[in-house]
Structure formats: structure tokens, C-alpha cells
Amino acid sequence: MTALIDVRNLKVDYLTQTGAFTAVKGVSFQIAPGEILGLAGESGCGKSTIAFALMRLHKPPAFISEGTIRFEGEDVLALSDAGLRAFRWSKAAMVFQSAMNSLNPVLTVFQQFNDMLKAHGITDKAVIRARAEEMLAMVGIAADRLDSYPHQLSGGMRQRVVLALALTLRPRLVIMDEPTTALDVIVQREILQQLVALKEKLGFSVLFITHDLAMMAQIADRIAVMLRGEIVEIGETAQMVNDPRHDYTRALWEAMPILSAQPEKGLAHG
């Protein structure tokens, strides 16, 4: 099967006063149509740097110094400014870690849909409102919330709004960068279930970035593990859970807390 996105030998550097620091060191991977690829690793290993590179969101002092990124065969690194505007949202979209930072605090939810759709050539307000209502319904939010401001929504609702915005133009790839970090575990689970259901319905692929291997193992088809700017292991989720090959992958699993089905002696009630 042809890859939806094909990343080869990607290298991202940051210029510093003492020279260039390489944050991503020759990373290669593919994501197939309809696949969820999990990208795991500790903070600072380069996960978000890869996400920003795929969307061409880096600004100086960061720059892509080597490698290729091909989306359905098209060279993303060769896109013009106009090409990038067409690529973002409609072909690939990104859900960031903090929904509050992703949403403009002085605009209503409708105004944020309005601005995004107008930028992609949809100007009829009735059409925009209908599309926005459709997308909110898809993520389980009532249409009357379109007139709310971000601060009037709960954390889980804000993250659903961001997901709805990301899916509005039916992108083929959705990049989710630590999307549930600030949410409690119940809301995290609800959003993950919703993501999987929407992926099955709409057929998009997902790059799901997190340091939480247990969460990732619930939804990912394959998992890639990063260490110091490199992918040290990548494989099917079952293999990565049951038979990890790299010492660092094993160490990540061993660092996960194990919840016993039975209470510790002396902790039982009654």
C-alpha cells in the first residue's frame, strides 16, 4: 500500500550562539492511509519538532536541514506559501497540546470556524454555520455552543472544538501533539474513543504524539519510540507491547505503574 506520508532522513536543527543543535537526527517513517501511528518518548526527545516539521510550522532559529517529506507523493518541503495554505487544514491538520492556546480567546467558536473556512474560500455565512454545527455535533457538542467563547467551555469541550476545527475540511492526516495532557483520565478516554470513532467514519490517518505509552497502546496500529532525536524502534503495537527489542523501549514499559487488582495488605477497607 502506498504511504500517505513518507518521511525520509529528516533532520531539524536549531541555531544557537555556539552553533547548530540537532534536535531531530535523520528520522524516517511512513504512515499508511487510515493508520494511527503513535510517536512516544520522553519530553525533549524531538516528538513535537517532528510534528512542526510535517506542517512546516518551524520559525527561526529552527530549520529543516536535511531530508524529504512527501504527502501523497508531493514534496511538502518544496511548497510555496500558497501551496502551504492549501496543504494545511485541507490535507493535513494539527491538534496542539493546549486547546486554550489554540483557540483565540476573544473570538466565539463560530468566529473561529468562520475565519478558517473563509481562508479556504468558503464565504457564505449560512454554509459556514451549517458546517460548524455539523462538526460540533460530530464531536458531541450542542450547536448553541457556537456562540460561546473558549473560556466558557470546559477543558474537554475546548479540546473537542479544536478537533472539530481540525476535521472540518476533511484532511487526510491529523497530527495530535499531546492532545489530552491537561485533561482528567475520564475525559481523556472519552476523547480517545471519539477520535477512533471519527477516524473509522472519515478515514483519516493519525500521528498521535504522547509520552504515555499505555494510552498510545490503546489506539495505535504501530508505535515508534524516540530517544535523543532518533527513532530507536518502530513496530506493530502488539510487538512493541509484548516483545520490545530496544532497551529504551523496555525501560519505558518498566517505568509504567502497575495497578494491582488486589489492594496491598493492610490497605483493604473494613
C-alpha positions as CSV (number, residue, x, y, z in Angstrom):
1,M,0.0,0.0,0.0
2,T,1.3,3.5,-0.9
3,A,2.1,5.6,2.1
4,L,0.0,8.7,2.8
5,I,3.0,10.5,4.2
6,D,6.6,9.3,3.7
7,V,9.4,10.9,5.8
8,R,13.0,10.2,4.9
9,N,16.2,11.1,6.8
10,L,14.5,14.2,8.4
11,K,16.9,16.4,10.3
12,V,15.9,19.5,12.2
13,D,18.5,21.9,13.6
14,Y,18.2,24.9,16.0
15,L,20.8,27.7,15.6
16,T,22.4,28.8,18.9
17,Q,25.1,31.2,19.8
18,T,27.6,28.3,19.9
19,G,26.4,26.6,16.6
20,A,23.7,24.3,15.4
21,F,21.9,21.9,17.8
22,T,20.4,18.9,16.1
23,A,17.0,18.2,17.6
24,V,15.9,15.5,15.1
25,K,18.6,13.3,13.7
26,G,17.8,11.6,10.4
27,V,14.3,10.3,11.2
28,S,12.5,8.1,8.7
29,F,8.9,6.7,8.9
30,Q,5.7,6.3,6.9
31,I,2.0,6.5,7.8
32,A,-0.4,4.5,5.7
33,P,-3.9,5.7,4.8
34,G,-6.3,5.1,7.7
35,E,-3.4,4.2,10.1
36,I,-2.8,5.5,13.6
37,L,1.0,5.8,14.2
38,G,2.0,6.5,17.8
39,L,5.1,8.5,18.5
40,A,6.4,8.1,22.0
41,G,9.3,9.3,24.0
42,E,10.3,11.5,27.0
43,S,9.9,15.2,26.9
44,G,12.6,16.9,24.8
45,C,13.3,13.9,22.6
46,G,12.1,15.7,19.4
47,K,8.4,14.5,19.0
48,S,6.9,17.9,18.7
49,T,9.7,19.1,16.5
50,I,8.8,16.3,14.0
51,A,5.1,17.4,14.1
52,F,6.0,21.0,13.4
53,A,8.3,19.9,10.6
54,L,5.5,17.9,8.9
55,M,3.3,21.0,8.9
56,R,6.2,23.4,8.0
57,L,5.5,25.4,11.2
58,H,9.1,26.0,12.3
59,K,10.4,29.5,12.5
60,P,14.0,30.7,13.0
61,P,16.2,29.7,14.8
62,A,14.7,26.2,13.8
63,F,15.2,24.9,10.3
64,I,14.9,21.6,8.4
65,S,18.5,21.0,7.2
66,E,18.1,17.6,5.5
67,G,15.6,15.0,4.4
68,T,12.3,14.8,2.5
69,I,8.6,14.9,3.5
70,R,6.3,13.6,0.8
71,F,2.5,13.7,1.2
72,E,0.7,11.6,-1.4
73,G,3.9,11.9,-3.4
74,E,4.0,15.7,-3.2
75,D,7.2,17.3,-1.8
76,V,6.0,19.3,1.3
77,L,9.3,21.0,1.7
78,A,9.0,22.5,-1.8
79,L,5.6,24.0,-1.3
80,S,5.2,27.8,-1.8
81,D,3.4,29.9,0.7
82,A,0.2,29.5,-1.3
83,G,0.8,25.8,-1.5
84,L,1.2,25.6,2.2
85,R,-2.0,27.5,2.9
86,A,-3.8,24.9,0.7
87,F,-2.0,22.0,2.4
88,R,-2.8,23.0,6.0
89,W,-6.3,22.2,7.2
90,S,-7.4,20.6,3.9
91,K,-4.8,17.9,3.6
92,A,-3.1,17.8,7.0
93,A,-4.3,19.4,10.2
94,M,-2.8,19.6,13.7
95,V,-4.3,19.4,17.2
96,F,-2.0,21.1,19.7
97,Q,-1.4,20.2,23.4
98,S,-3.3,23.1,24.9
99,A,-6.7,23.8,23.4
100,M,-6.9,27.2,25.2
101,N,-3.7,28.3,23.4
102,S,-5.0,27.0,20.1
103,L,-8.3,29.0,20.3
104,N,-8.4,32.8,20.1
105,P,-9.8,33.9,23.5
106,V,-11.6,36.9,22.1
107,L,-13.5,35.1,19.3
108,T,-16.5,32.9,19.7
109,V,-16.4,29.3,18.5
110,F,-18.4,30.3,15.4
111,Q,-16.0,33.1,14.5
112,Q,-13.1,30.7,14.6
113,F,-14.8,28.4,12.2
114,N,-15.7,31.4,10.1
115,D,-12.1,32.6,9.9
116,M,-10.7,29.2,9.0
117,L,-13.3,28.4,6.3
118,K,-13.1,31.9,4.8
119,A,-9.3,31.4,4.4
120,H,-10.1,28.4,2.3
121,G,-12.6,30.0,0.0
122,I,-15.9,29.4,1.8
123,T,-17.6,32.7,2.4
124,D,-21.3,32.1,2.8
125,K,-22.1,32.6,6.5
126,A,-25.1,30.2,6.3
127,V,-22.9,27.5,4.8
128,I,-20.2,28.1,7.4
129,R,-22.7,28.0,10.3
130,A,-24.2,24.7,8.9
131,R,-20.7,23.2,8.6
132,A,-19.7,24.3,12.0
133,E,-22.9,22.9,13.6
134,E,-22.3,19.6,11.7
135,M,-18.7,19.4,13.1
136,L,-19.7,20.2,16.7
137,A,-22.4,17.6,16.5
138,M,-19.8,15.1,15.3
139,V,-17.8,15.6,18.5
140,G,-20.8,15.7,20.8
141,I,-21.2,19.4,21.4
142,A,-24.6,21.3,21.1
143,A,-25.0,23.8,18.3
144,D,-25.7,26.7,20.7
145,R,-22.1,26.5,21.9
146,L,-21.1,28.1,18.6
147,D,-21.8,31.5,20.3
148,S,-19.6,30.7,23.3
149,Y,-16.1,32.0,24.0
150,P,-13.3,29.5,24.8
151,H,-13.3,30.5,28.5
152,Q,-17.0,29.5,28.7
153,L,-16.2,25.9,27.8
154,S,-14.7,23.1,29.9
155,G,-11.2,21.8,29.0
156,G,-12.7,18.7,27.4
157,M,-15.1,20.8,25.3
158,R,-12.4,23.1,24.1
159,Q,-10.3,20.1,23.0
160,R,-13.3,18.7,21.1
161,V,-13.8,22.1,19.4
162,V,-10.2,22.1,18.3
163,L,-10.6,18.5,17.0
164,A,-13.8,19.6,15.1
165,L,-11.9,22.6,13.6
166,A,-9.1,20.2,12.5
167,L,-11.5,17.9,10.8
168,T,-13.7,20.5,9.1
169,L,-12.0,20.3,5.7
170,R,-11.7,16.5,5.9
171,P,-7.9,16.3,6.0
172,R,-6.3,13.0,5.2
173,L,-3.8,13.3,8.1
174,V,-4.4,14.6,11.6
175,I,-1.4,15.3,13.9
176,M,-2.3,15.2,17.6
177,D,0.5,16.6,19.8
178,E,-0.1,15.5,23.4
179,P,-3.8,16.4,22.9
180,T,-5.1,15.1,26.3
181,T,-2.3,16.0,28.7
182,A,-4.2,18.7,30.6
183,L,-7.4,16.6,30.9
184,D,-8.5,14.2,33.6
185,V,-8.4,10.5,32.8
186,I,-12.1,10.1,32.2
187,V,-12.2,13.0,29.6
188,Q,-9.0,11.6,28.1
189,R,-10.7,8.3,27.5
190,E,-13.8,9.9,26.0
191,I,-11.8,12.0,23.6
192,L,-9.7,9.0,22.5
193,Q,-12.8,6.9,21.9
194,Q,-14.2,9.8,19.9
195,L,-11.0,10.1,17.9
196,V,-11.0,6.4,16.9
197,A,-14.7,6.5,16.0
198,L,-14.2,9.6,13.8
199,K,-11.2,8.0,12.2
200,E,-13.2,5.0,11.3
201,K,-16.0,7.2,9.9
202,L,-13.9,9.7,8.0
203,G,-10.9,7.5,7.1
204,F,-8.1,9.9,8.0
205,S,-4.7,8.9,9.3
206,V,-3.3,10.0,12.7
207,L,0.1,10.8,14.0
208,F,-0.5,10.6,17.8
209,I,2.3,12.1,19.9
210,T,2.5,11.4,23.6
211,H,4.8,10.2,26.4
212,D,2.1,8.0,27.7
213,L,2.7,4.5,26.2
214,A,-0.2,2.9,28.0
215,M,-2.6,5.4,26.4
216,M,-1.0,5.0,23.0
217,A,-1.2,1.3,23.1
218,Q,-5.0,1.5,23.3
219,I,-5.4,3.2,19.9
220,A,-2.3,2.9,17.8
221,D,-1.7,0.4,15.0
222,R,2.0,0.9,15.2
223,I,4.3,2.7,17.7
224,A,7.6,4.5,17.1
225,V,9.8,5.2,20.1
226,M,12.1,8.2,20.1
227,L,15.3,8.8,22.1
228,R,17.5,11.9,21.8
229,G,16.2,12.9,18.4
230,E,16.2,9.4,16.8
231,I,13.6,6.7,16.3
232,V,15.2,3.8,18.1
233,E,12.4,1.3,17.4
234,I,9.2,1.1,15.4
235,G,6.7,-1.8,15.0
236,E,3.2,-3.1,15.4
237,T,1.6,-2.2,18.7
238,A,1.3,-5.9,19.9
239,Q,5.0,-6.5,19.2
240,M,6.1,-3.2,20.9
241,V,4.0,-4.1,24.0
242,N,4.8,-7.8,24.3
243,D,8.3,-8.1,22.8
244,P,10.1,-4.7,22.6
245,R,13.6,-5.1,21.1
246,H,15.3,-1.9,22.2
247,D,16.5,-1.4,25.8
248,Y,14.9,2.1,26.0
249,T,11.5,0.8,24.9
250,R,11.7,-1.9,27.6
251,A,12.7,0.7,30.1
252,L,9.7,2.9,29.2
253,W,7.3,0.0,29.7
254,E,9.0,-0.9,33.0
255,A,8.6,2.7,34.2
256,M,4.8,2.4,33.8
257,P,3.0,1.9,37.1
258,I,1.2,-1.4,37.5
259,L,-2.1,-1.3,39.2
260,S,-2.8,-4.4,41.2
261,A,-6.3,-6.0,41.1
262,Q,-5.9,-6.7,44.8
263,P,-5.2,-4.0,47.5
264,E,-1.9,-4.1,49.3
265,K,-2.0,-5.9,52.6
266,G,-3.3,-3.6,55.3
267,L,-4.9,-1.2,52.8
268,A,-8.2,-3.1,52.4
269,H,-11.3,-1.4,53.9
270,G,-13.2,-3.0,56.7
